Amino acid sequence: MTTITDVTVHDVRFPTAASGDGSDAINRGDYSATYVELSTDGGPTGAGFTFTNGRGNEITCAAVRALAHHVVGRTVAEITAEPVAFWRSLVADVQLRWLGPEKGVIHMATGALVNAVWDLRAKLAGKPMWRYLAELPTDELVANVDFKHISDALTPDEAAALLDKGLVGGVERLAVLEESGFPSYTTSVGWLGYPDDKVRALTRAAYAAGWRAMKMKVGGPPADDLRRARIIRAEIGPDALLMMDANQVWDVDEAITNMAALAEVDPYWIEEPTHADDILGHARIARAVTELTGGRCRVATGEVAANKVIFKQLLQAEAIGVMQIDACRVGGVNEVLAEILLAARFGVPICPHAGGVGLCEYVQHLAIFDYLRVGTSLDGRMVEYVDHLHEHFVDPVRTRGGRYLLPTAPGYSATMHPESIATFRFPDGPTWR
């Protein structure tokens, strides 16, 4: 019986701001991770993290330490026997919940701990996370979902029916991934801080490497956005997909006006066109871009959607045509399971948000599970890829021809190299001294 004996938290930061990597209309930071290790009494170490943007990572680390007592001393068997009770012990802490509830720093810290527990579970099973999840019986998967506050949109019986249906054809779908990999798009070509020549060169290189879907950042001066979009479209031709991401910088009317101009380059989606919590604003923009583009462009969002209730409302309001789950923003795998099932219930494809530190490593597992067991289709499904910082992980993502290859190592691909932790730990690592 494996017992979690200790929680260790590391403040790990990478100096990405200087190069413009990750820059967009509102963010220009040092990609960072609140990195968690769960020690056990003789078993493997569970690894998890949440992604932050530099300053403030110390706050998330402090939140993990404040929640750690809910994890230390528990056995894995105890957690898996009552997974919702375990999850609620973190998200419904009778004092710390006030700091959310179920949003922001405290919820991200919850996710880091919950993800570390799932990494431990998969390692003990000897399976990569995607396989561990896909092979769980329907009743066990349903038992890991907290339906509180979403049962008006998804009931346990409806979730079970989706998961049972997903058992049909799973072997054939797995064979497709083994042969071809999982579809991907790259964001590495179009950071807002990159000059035009760099955007052109990176786009050309990505196209040559096999990517046929690329994303650019918008939200600067409208003329600059259109000029950069024309550069990318000229390089990739009319058939490849071009996505855009405004990172919440526009008001609703401003988003509609700007997309009327950007429609010239045939965008596949506009991501985060306005404030992340503005459900009705997203719905209005979605209706407008559908009309502007004859249905060719859709609204995507989710990377900073705080919890499953926000996703429920986005789906109920028909505000999104693409749902972008984030492995770190919400309360770990348990809540992501709820979100994947909600998306399937409403027939909206999931294209997970990635990039950052380790998000690609995380979400590949979630997208693969979704295809194998829930969504069962690759139509409209892509995983974001950003070519940064993978070398710091023991089991980094692998791509070929613009597609993710299946992870094979046990766990959630979350384990970082000890040397990377030591080098980039803030403030005492040599990078920051």
Secondary structure, 3 states (H helix, E strand, C coil): CCEEEEEEEEEEECCCHHHCCCCCCCCCCCCEEEEEEEEECCCCCEEEEEEECCCCHHHHHHHHHHHHHHCCCCEHHHHHHCHHHHHHHHHCCCCHHHHCCCCHHHHHHHHHHHHHHHHHHHHHHCCEHHHHHHCCCHHHHHHCCCCCCCCCCCCHHHHHHHHHHCCCCHHHHHHHHHHHCEEEEEEEEECCCCCHHHHHHHHHHHHHCCCCEEEEECCCCHHHHHHHHHHHHHHHCCCCEEEEECCCCCCHHHHHHHHHHHHHHCCCEEECCCCCCCHHHHHHHHHHHHHHHCCCCEEEECCCCCCHHHHHHHHHCCCCCEECCCCCCCCCHHHHHHHHHHHHHHCCCECCCCCCCCHHHHHHHHHHHHHHHHCCCCCCCCEEECCCCHHHECCCCCEECCEECCCCCCECCCCECHHHHHHHECCCCCCCC
